[in-house]
Amino acid sequence: MAEEKKSVKVPHSLILENRRALTATGVSNVDSFDEQTIVAYTDLGQLIIKGTKLQINKLNIETGELTLTGDISAMSYAENQLSGGFFSRLFK
C-alpha cells in the first residue's frame, strides 16, 4: 500500500519589512512568479504579491515558508474557488 502524506496546517502570517522584504508562512505552493507578480497558495486563499524587481529568496513547501525581496507595492487575496457551476454561485 502507498503511504499517505499527512498535511499539517501551518498558521498563515505575513511579515513585511519596509515594503522591501516579505516573509510568509502557511504557503502550500507557488503557482507562478516573475519580477512583477508572485502568485502563492495558502489555506486562506490565493495570495497575489505585486511589485518590481521581485525575487524569491527561499521557498520551503515542507515548512510552508516563503521569503522574497523587491519593491512590494500590493498584496491581495483571492478566495478559494467555489465548487459547483455558474447557477449554484449565482443563487447562493
trRosetta pair geometry for C-beta under 8 A, 3 or more apart (Angstrom, degrees):
i j d omega theta_ij theta_ji phi_ij phi_ji
9 26 7.5 21 -179 -133 71 95
9 43 5.9 39 -143 -65 109 156
10 25 5.8 -110 138 163 118 96
10 26 4.7 -157 93 -91 88 61
10 63 6.9 93 -94 172 159 48
10 64 3.9 -170 48 34 150 156
11 25 6.5 29 88 110 67 121
11 26 5.8 -87 116 -64 26 121
12 24 7.5 -7 -161 -176 78 86
12 25 6.2 -176 -134 92 34 71
12 26 3.1 -99 -88 65 68 159
12 27 7.9 106 -122 -50 91 52
12 42 4.9 77 -117 -174 137 133
12 43 6.1 -147 -40 43 127 94
12 44 5.4 -120 51 -4 166 121
13 24 7.2 -178 88 -148 49 48
13 25 4.9 19 42 41 85 106
13 26 6.8 112 7 2 54 115
14 22 6.7 -25 -163 -162 91 99
14 23 7.5 152 -156 82 43 52
14 24 5.3 -8 -104 -104 73 81
14 75 6.9 127 -157 158 160 165
15 22 7.0 151 80 -155 54 49
15 23 4.5 -3 55 56 105 99
15 24 7.8 -163 24 -71 66 40
16 19 6.4 24 168 -86 113 43
16 21 7.5 152 -156 83 45 52
16 22 5.3 -10 -103 -103 72 82
16 72 6.6 -122 -143 83 116 153
16 75 7.6 -135 -72 -15 137 145
17 20 6.5 -57 96 58 77 78
17 21 4.4 -11 56 63 108 101
17 22 7.6 -163 20 -73 73 37
18 21 7.0 40 51 21 87 86
19 71 6.9 23 138 -159 98 54
19 72 5.0 -145 -169 61 68 89
19 73 7.6 57 -169 -80 119 37
20 69 6.2 9 158 -156 72 81
20 70 7.1 -169 -154 76 54 22
20 71 6.7 -16 -107 -96 70 46
20 72 6.9 -155 -78 8 19 94
21 67 7.4 -5 -173 -170 90 92
21 68 7.5 173 -150 91 51 45
21 69 5.2 -17 -101 -104 73 80
22 49 6.8 -156 59 -133 170 147
22 66 7.8 -6 114 112 96 91
22 67 7.1 171 90 -149 55 48
22 68 5.2 -6 58 59 98 87
22 69 7.7 -179 20 -82 70 34
22 72 5.9 97 -40 -72 122 156
22 75 7.7 149 -125 -78 148 135
23 65 7.1 -20 -168 -161 90 93
23 66 7.3 157 -156 85 44 54
23 67 5.0 -10 -104 -103 75 85
24 27 5.3 76 113 -47 111 118
24 40 6.8 122 94 92 156 161
24 42 7.5 -103 167 -76 121 127
24 47 6.9 160 -147 114 157 168
24 65 7.4 151 84 -154 53 45
24 66 4.5 -9 59 60 100 102
24 67 7.7 -176 23 -76 65 40
25 63 7.8 -64 -138 141 90 84
25 64 5.5 65 -172 113 64 103
25 65 5.6 -17 -105 -97 72 68
25 66 7.8 -170 -77 24 29 71
26 42 5.0 54 121 -147 98 105
26 43 6.0 -78 178 14 112 99
26 44 7.5 44 131 1 138 101
26 64 5.0 25 -88 163 14 136
27 30 7.1 19 170 -59 126 79
27 40 5.0 -39 -140 174 115 128
27 41 7.0 106 -162 71 66 50
27 42 5.8 -55 -101 -84 49 83
27 47 7.5 -79 -108 34 95 136
27 59 7.4 -87 104 -144 139 86
27 61 7.5 -93 106 -113 85 56
27 64 5.1 147 44 -171 56 68
27 65 6.9 124 33 -98 109 2
27 66 4.4 31 8 -17 163 119
28 41 5.0 -57 62 100 96 99
28 42 6.5 146 3 -111 90 29
28 43 7.0 100 -29 -50 125 67
28 61 6.9 51 -167 -150 37 89
28 64 6.7 -15 -71 -118 49 94
29 40 7.0 170 91 -158 45 62
29 41 4.5 13 55 39 89 117
29 61 6.8 30 -87 -119 55 116
30 33 6.0 -8 167 -34 123 118
30 38 6.8 -43 -150 -174 112 95
30 39 7.0 121 -167 84 63 55
30 40 4.9 -33 -105 -103 69 80
30 41 7.6 -153 -79 12 24 76
30 56 7.1 9 -121 -100 169 154
30 59 6.0 -62 -13 -133 134 147
30 66 6.9 129 -67 -113 115 135
31 39 4.3 -46 58 103 109 110
31 40 7.0 -169 8 -94 79 23
31 41 6.4 88 -37 -32 101 99
31 46 7.5 -11 -3 -139 140 111
32 37 7.3 18 106 108 99 101
32 38 7.6 -166 98 -145 54 39
32 39 4.9 29 49 37 80 114
33 37 7.1 -152 -135 102 44 56
33 38 4.4 14 -115 -115 96 78
33 39 7.0 -148 -68 25 62 64
33 54 7.1 -122 -169 113 99 120
33 56 6.1 8 171 -30 169 122
34 37 6.0 27 48 48 87 73
34 38 7.9 -163 32 -72 42 59
34 54 7.5 80 102 64 39 110
35 52 6.6 16 150 -162 95 49
35 53 5.8 -7 -165 -96 103 22
35 54 5.5 151 -160 40 38 74
35 55 7.7 0 -114 -62 71 67
35 70 7.4 172 -163 -129 67 144
36 50 6.5 -1 164 -152 72 74
36 51 6.9 -168 -150 73 44 38
36 52 6.3 -2 -104 -99 70 52
36 54 6.7 178 -61 14 7 116
37 48 6.7 -21 -160 -168 100 90
37 49 7.0 146 -155 79 48 56
37 50 5.5 -12 -100 -104 76 71
37 54 7.4 167 1 36 9 153
38 48 7.6 158 81 -156 51 43
38 49 4.4 -6 56 57 98 107
38 54 5.7 -137 -31 151 110 147
38 56 6.9 132 -119 -66 138 101
38 68 6.5 -115 -25 -89 169 171
39 46 6.3 -9 -169 -176 93 108
39 47 7.4 154 -157 81 44 53
39 48 5.6 -9 -106 -106 74 74
39 49 7.9 -159 -71 24 32 71
40 46 7.4 153 81 -161 39 59
40 47 4.7 -19 67 64 91 104
40 49 7.3 24 6 -4 106 108
40 66 6.0 -67 -119 -36 157 173
41 45 8.0 -108 -147 145 62 25
41 46 5.8 -35 -103 -106 66 65
41 47 7.3 -179 -91 18 14 82
42 45 6.5 2 65 55 88 40
42 46 7.7 158 26 -102 73 17
42 47 5.5 50 -4 -23 115 115
44 47 7.9 55 76 -58 96 98
44 77 6.4 -52 124 -139 99 144
45 77 4.5 83 85 -179 128 105
45 78 5.7 -165 166 82 115 44
45 79 5.0 -75 -115 -122 134 27
45 80 5.3 -124 -105 -38 71 67
46 77 6.7 137 73 -161 51 58
46 78 4.2 -13 61 56 110 99
46 79 7.9 -8 22 56 85 12
46 80 7.4 136 -20 -86 80 50
47 75 6.7 -11 -171 -169 94 95
47 76 7.7 159 -153 84 51 35
47 77 5.9 -28 -97 -100 60 72
48 74 7.8 -4 110 114 90 98
48 75 7.2 159 83 -154 53 46
48 76 5.1 -16 59 63 101 83
48 77 7.5 174 15 -90 80 21
48 78 6.5 56 -19 -15 116 103
49 54 6.9 139 116 -130 111 148
49 68 7.2 123 112 69 161 151
49 72 6.4 -49 -173 -136 103 105
49 74 7.4 167 -155 91 40 57
49 75 5.3 -7 -106 -105 72 81
50 72 7.6 106 80 -158 44 60
50 73 5.5 -55 105 66 89 95
50 74 4.4 6 51 57 109 98
50 75 7.6 -163 21 -72 71 38
50 76 7.9 11 -2 10 108 99
51 54 5.2 114 71 -61 104 106
51 70 5.0 131 109 119 131 114
51 71 4.9 -179 -179 93 110 58
51 72 4.3 -75 -70 -110 146 33
51 73 4.7 154 -100 4 68 80
51 74 7.3 -176 -58 28 72 60
52 70 6.3 -167 89 174 40 107
52 71 4.6 -2 55 57 87 114
52 73 7.4 53 -7 -20 80 117
53 70 4.4 177 95 -139 70 92
53 71 5.7 66 43 8 103 91
54 68 6.0 12 -169 169 88 128
54 69 7.6 166 -145 88 47 39
54 70 3.7 -96 -91 6 46 168
54 71 7.9 -98 -61 45 69 53
54 72 7.4 82 -96 -85 102 72
55 68 6.2 170 84 -157 44 81
55 69 5.5 -12 57 60 95 82
55 70 5.8 144 9 -54 68 104
56 59 5.7 1 173 -38 129 110
56 66 6.9 -58 -142 -163 102 92
56 67 7.5 111 -164 81 60 50
56 68 5.0 -44 -104 -97 49 99
57 67 4.7 -49 65 102 108 99
57 68 5.9 173 5 -103 83 34
57 69 6.0 58 -38 -6 120 97
58 65 6.5 -13 119 119 112 102
58 66 7.0 175 92 -147 68 31
58 67 4.3 31 43 37 99 105
59 65 7.6 -176 -142 96 31 60
59 66 5.3 14 -109 -112 74 78
59 67 8.0 -143 -62 30 50 60
60 63 4.6 16 113 38 122 99
60 64 7.2 -28 94 23 79 20
60 65 4.8 16 49 53 103 92
60 66 7.9 -155 30 -67 60 48
61 64 7.0 29 -163 -80 33 43
72 75 7.0 7 177 -47 118 97
79 82 7.8 24 118 -46 119 82
82 88 7.6 -165 139 105 120 105
82 89 5.4 119 87 -94 150 110
82 92 8.0 -92 -160 -43 154 158
83 88 7.9 -39 107 105 58 148
84 87 8.0 -100 156 70 107 62
84 88 3.3 -71 157 74 138 152
84 89 6.3 161 92 -41 110 76
85 88 5.4 102 53 9 61 101
85 89 7.5 -126 106 1 36 91
86 89 6.2 -67 -158 39 30 104
86 90 6.1 30 151 -24 68 113
87 90 5.2 -53 -139 36 36 117
87 91 6.1 10 169 1 70 110
88 91 6.7 -66 -138 48 23 92
88 92 6.7 49 155 -55 58 97
89 92 5.8 -34 -152 -7 33 121
